[in-house]
């Protein structure tokens, strides 16, 4: 127990410079200062709740939770041992939250644009969302942005990365996930500690998704044959559902991009926009009738206060997948060598944003993909 208290004191002390930086950055705007305060206090609350895994496993009387914690510990060890992901204190502690999500992210986009609004912070740079530890505060921010004319989306988030500033704990918001989804999440969040480009959410999330995919395939292959077959079936089902959902999003984004780029009057664009989203919802209902597993996306289609999908929600999905083909191609070019892949990604992250995106576009070209497959 004394060691645990000492760790908490050291972690809290480590937090103080960041908290101070956030507070100073918010001077001159009361709402900004309030936002930074809720961010800092929410993070410190997580630190206070987190217990070492050994302690949490011994203390729990919940056999299912004990099993999940032990499984998560094995996945965490694999991540560093086999995937060259950071070997540190992240995901070696557990925190019970008492709520379904750790934060709620608010996304916003203009009425006739799929480009999300960005918020800029002193540590993370500019990101395409704003996170809140209290759902009611996220909803209030979304309502304010909606009143300004933005399309808004509020998404519950089971985990987030502090980019190595703190030792991120396992959380009750995701610990009971099935094995495949638990492994996805741990690999994804640890990837954010490997490479991070300020002011480029799509780059960061697409990279982490690429690591998640590669890591999951390798982890499944490392299991005993019978277990690997079970996990593969779960992965294939999840991949199929995600692919169907992403296809709907991609088709709707393409239709809307054409509408927004046109010269029509605003009223005509609004009608076309509504028609595109109506078509998306109808296609989703048809697809769900054929595969009830798609019902897992009902929350997305409900939208903010039941308004349904909109520009902001479509933008939130694109952040995780828009640049994924480029990262897949880069990993293939390195022959699946993860350390070499990470080094190349860090090099891309160091480039000016325009140069970085040009390099990614070249990687994602059909010629580049064909060349990677031939190697």
Secondary structure, 3 states (H helix, E strand, C coil): CHHHHHHHHHHHHHHHHHHHHHHHHCCCCHHHHHHHHHHHHHHHHHHHHCEEHHHHHHHCCCHHHHHHHHHHHHHHHHHHHHHCCCCCCCCCEEECCCCCCCEEEEEEECCCCCCECCEEECCCEEECCEEECCHHHHHHHHHHHHHCCCEEEEEEECCCCCCCCCCCCEECCCCCCCHHHHHHHHHHHHHCCCCCCCCCHHHHHHHHHHHHHHHHHHHHHCCCHHHHHHHHHHHHHHHHHHHHHHHHHHHHHHHHHHHHHCCCCHHHHHHHHHHHHHHHHHHHHHHHHHCHHHHHHHHHHHCHHHCCCCHHHHHHHHHHHCCHHHHHHHHHHCCCCHHHHHHHHHHHHCCCHHHHHHHHHHHCCHHHHHHHHHC
